[in-house]
Amino acid sequence: MDTIALLSAQYFQQVDPPFLSLPDGPALVSPTIQSAIYERMFNEDTAWPLPPAPYQTRVLKTIIARIEDSISDPEEDEILDNLMEKWTSLLSKPKPPALEQAQKLTYIKYSTPTTSSLPDAETHPERCESSDPKTIVTSENRSLILSAGTTGFRTWEAALHLGTFLSTTNSGGSLIANKRVLELGAGTGFLSFLCAKHLGAESVTATDREPALIEQINDCIGKNGLDSKKIQAGIWEWGAPLQISPPFEEGEDNARTEFDIAIGADLIYDTDIVPLLVSTIKDLFNNYFIKEFIIAATVRNEDTFNTFLDVCGKSCSLPLSAISLVNRRLGLLVKKYLPPTRLQFSSPTLVL
């Protein structure tokens, strides 16, 4: 991935400005580089979806400061007029209240890994991407931890790790291609959109217990160039039956709902919900006929994670051999799918 492509991918993912991969000073002085930055990142006619104005302001301030520090000949070197005009326009916008800004949802655009971000790109050239990045659009707030009683209004690292595994490894991709996929606790729908748009799933059903999250997912289906024939979203209260029609099937009204695989990220966060989660996973195997369930987990509390493993182990109808666990902090995958070297997405210089 070239320098400007990486920078713009991070920018549309709204990575904190101090962690952006900016070109070095001498390169930024170049009119060609400045023009590319403006067209790809700040021109309202060519760049979408633009981040919120306060974020744009912080990023452009950082870029302009680096250009000014790198100018060696004021008569020859200058800041592009379009960038300065954009800077002036951003400064003139009224600043929203801090609370409003902290809770506002915006469209985030993720770019899937490119050749340069894959550990084995040289040995597996067939995985090379085209010059046009594959993207996913979600509606979320990258800095929002909890809102309206849910943590689902942002895409968490466990989902990014699982997405990296599914999209950059043959074993990961084969789990999704031509499969009927269900996601538990979909949140922003990031993984569901990835499976439906780029990984060749036959169909995708995104589920969550929060109606507001389902509404956001439905809003983003069209923005990802998808439709209800490929992906649908519905509410699922863990421990209760799935309240959604059989996906993408025509024919009899009583057609049986079946899936091939289920996925989920950051589902193991509270010991109180573990029994409901395990009950729902059992339901997926017993009544919806999935063959495997892939879970990505950020281990914030060892006791909570071990409780999940214990409850699974005590359930005679839910053997751990049927569940693959991507453990972000320990770099561990139960079963064989993901070498620890794959868990590299936590670096702010990578995007997915």
Rosetta blueprint (number, residue, H / E / L):
1 M L
2 D L
3 T H
4 I H
5 A H
6 L H
7 L H
8 S H
9 A H
10 Q H
11 Y H
12 F H
13 Q L
14 Q L
15 V L
16 D L
17 P H
18 P H
19 F H
20 L L
21 S L
22 L L
23 P L
24 D L
25 G H
26 P H
27 A H
28 L H
29 V H
30 S L
31 P H
32 T H
33 I H
34 Q H
35 S H
36 A H
37 I H
38 Y H
39 E H
40 R H
41 M H
42 F H
43 N L
44 E L
45 D L
46 T L
47 A L
48 W L
49 P L
50 L L
51 P L
52 P L
53 A H
54 P H
55 Y H
56 Q H
57 T H
58 R H
59 V H
60 L H
61 K H
62 T H
63 I H
64 I H
65 A H
66 R H
67 I H
68 E H
69 D H
70 S H
71 I L
72 S L
73 D L
74 P L
75 E L
76 E L
77 D L
78 E L
79 I L
80 L L
81 D H
82 N H
83 L H
84 M H
85 E H
86 K H
87 W H
88 T H
89 S H
90 L H
91 L H
92 S H
93 K L
94 P L
95 K L
96 P L
97 P L
98 A H
99 L H
100 E H
101 Q H
102 A H
103 Q H
104 K L
105 L L
106 T E
107 Y E
108 I E
109 K E
110 Y E
111 S E
112 T L
113 P L
114 T L
115 T H
116 S H
117 S H
118 L L
119 P L
120 D L
121 A L
122 E L
123 T L
124 H L
125 P H
126 E H
127 R H
128 C L
129 E L
130 S L
131 S L
132 D L
133 P L
134 K L
135 T E
136 I E
137 V E
138 T E
139 S E
140 E E
141 N L
142 R L
143 S L
144 L L
145 I L
146 L L
147 S E
148 A L
149 G L
150 T E
151 T L
152 G L
153 F L
154 R L
155 T L
156 W L
157 E H
158 A H
159 A H
160 L H
161 H H
162 L H
163 G H
164 T H
165 F H
166 L H
167 S H
168 T H
169 T L
170 N H
171 S H
172 G H
173 G H
174 S H
175 L H
176 I H
177 A L
178 N L
179 K L
180 R E
181 V E
182 L E
183 E E
184 L E
185 G L
186 A L
187 G L
188 T L
189 G L
190 F H
191 L H
192 S H
193 F H
194 L H
195 C H
196 A H
197 K H
198 H L
199 L L
200 G L
201 A L
202 E L
203 S E
204 V E
205 T E
206 A E
207 T E
208 D E
209 R L
210 E L
211 P H
212 A H
213 L H
214 I H
215 E H
216 Q H
217 I H
218 N H
219 D H
220 C H
221 I H
222 G H
223 K H
224 N L
225 G L
226 L L
227 D L
228 S L
229 K L
230 K L
231 I E
232 Q E
233 A E
234 G E
235 I E
236 W L
237 E L
238 W L
239 G L
240 A L
241 P L
242 L L
243 Q L
244 I L
245 S L
246 P L
247 P L
248 F L
249 E L
250 E L
251 G L
252 E L
253 D L
254 N L
255 A L
256 R L
257 T L
258 E L
259 F L
260 D L
261 I E
262 A E
263 I E
264 G E
265 A E
266 D L
267 L L
268 I L
269 Y L
270 D L
271 T H
272 D H
273 I H
274 V H
275 P H
276 L H
277 L H
278 V H
279 S H
280 T H
281 I H
282 K H
283 D H
284 L H
285 F H
286 N H
287 N H
288 Y L
289 F L
290 I L
291 K L
292 E E
293 F E
294 I E
295 I E
296 A E
297 A E
298 T L
299 V L
300 R L
301 N L
302 E H
303 D H
304 T H
305 F H
306 N H
307 T H
308 F H
309 L H
310 D H
311 V H
312 C H
313 G H
314 K H
315 S L
316 C L
317 S L
318 L L
319 P L
320 L H
321 S H
322 A H
323 I E
324 S E
325 L E
326 V E
327 N E
328 R L
329 R L
330 L L
331 G L
332 L E
333 L E
334 V E
335 K L
336 K L
337 Y L
338 L L
339 P L
340 P H
341 T H
342 R H
343 L L
344 Q L
345 F L
346 S L
347 S L
348 P L
349 T L
350 L L
351 V L
352 L L
